[in-house]
Structures are given as structure tokens and as C-alpha cells.
């Protein structure tokens, strides 16, 4: 879904999600240490998501966690913590 919307706009999925947040009136603080990625993430002001695209992204939230609880991810529990 996000990938299809990104392709339609010629943007990355990350750019679509940043744009979604902005159009919802949320503050967004993208994270990266690479200058090229930082610049790419700022390139979200030359397109807008349609009402249908906004609704499609909104519909992805089922209200249920899709992965483990954050406190369950520990080295002691046997699940590796990925490097950031």
C-alpha cells in the first residue's frame, strides 16, 4: 500500500509517511545521520497525498500491536536487539 502510493508520486515510502504525518498536522522529526538521507527526507513539500491515499494509510492502523512488546525484546530473552 505505502509502496504503491510512493510509486504513484515518485517518492520513497519514507517520504510518503513523512508527508502523511505533515498533512495530518503532526510534527515530524526524521532521523538519519547521512546527509543525503536527511536531504531526501526534506523533499516532501512538492506533492500532496489525496484524500483517498490519506484514508488508505489511516486504515492500516488496526489498533493492535504487530510485533512483540518493546520490554520483551532483551538480550536475556534470547531475541537480538538490532543495531540502530
DADA-V835222 format. One record per pair of residues at least 4 apart in sequence whose ideal C-beta (glycine too) atoms are under 7 Angstrom apart, sorted by sequence separation. I is the first residue (numbers start at 0). J is the second residue. D is the distance in Angstrom with one decimal. If there is no record, write none. Layout:
<<I | J | D> <I | J | D>>
//
This chain:
<<0 | 4 | 6.7> <1 | 5 | 6.2> <2 | 6 | 6.3> <3 | 7 | 6.5> <4 | 8 | 6.7> <10 | 14 | 4.0> <12 | 16 | 6.4> <13 | 17 | 6.4> <14 | 18 | 6.2> <15 | 19 | 6.3> <16 | 20 | 6.7> <17 | 21 | 6.5> <18 | 22 | 6.1> <19 | 23 | 6.3> <33 | 37 | 6.8> <34 | 38 | 6.3> <35 | 39 | 6.4> <36 | 40 | 6.3> <37 | 41 | 6.8> <38 | 42 | 6.9> <48 | 52 | 4.1> <50 | 54 | 6.3> <51 | 55 | 6.3> <52 | 56 | 6.6> <53 | 57 | 6.2> <54 | 58 | 6.3> <64 | 68 | 7.0> <67 | 71 | 4.6> <5 | 10 | 5.0> <10 | 15 | 5.7> <20 | 25 | 4.4> <31 | 36 | 4.0> <48 | 53 | 5.2> <67 | 72 | 5.8> <71 | 76 | 6.1> <73 | 78 | 7.0> <5 | 11 | 5.7> <21 | 27 | 6.0> <31 | 37 | 5.0> <72 | 78 | 5.3> <74 | 80 | 6.4> <5 | 12 | 4.7> <8 | 15 | 6.8> <20 | 27 | 4.5> <72 | 80 | 6.1> <5 | 14 | 6.8> <31 | 40 | 6.6> <2 | 12 | 5.6> <5 | 15 | 4.7> <17 | 27 | 5.4> <1 | 12 | 4.6> <4 | 15 | 5.2> <29 | 40 | 4.2> <17 | 29 | 6.1> <1 | 15 | 5.7> <1 | 16 | 6.7> <21 | 43 | 6.7> <17 | 40 | 6.1> <18 | 43 | 4.6> <22 | 47 | 6.7> <14 | 40 | 6.8> <17 | 43 | 4.9> <22 | 48 | 5.8> <13 | 40 | 6.5> <11 | 39 | 6.9> <14 | 42 | 6.6> <18 | 46 | 6.8> <14 | 43 | 5.1> <19 | 48 | 6.1> <18 | 48 | 5.8> <22 | 53 | 6.3> <19 | 53 | 6.6> <10 | 46 | 6.6> <19 | 56 | 5.1> <8 | 46 | 4.8> <4 | 48 | 6.9> <4 | 52 | 5.1> <0 | 55 | 5.9> <1 | 56 | 6.9> <0 | 59 | 6.6>>
//
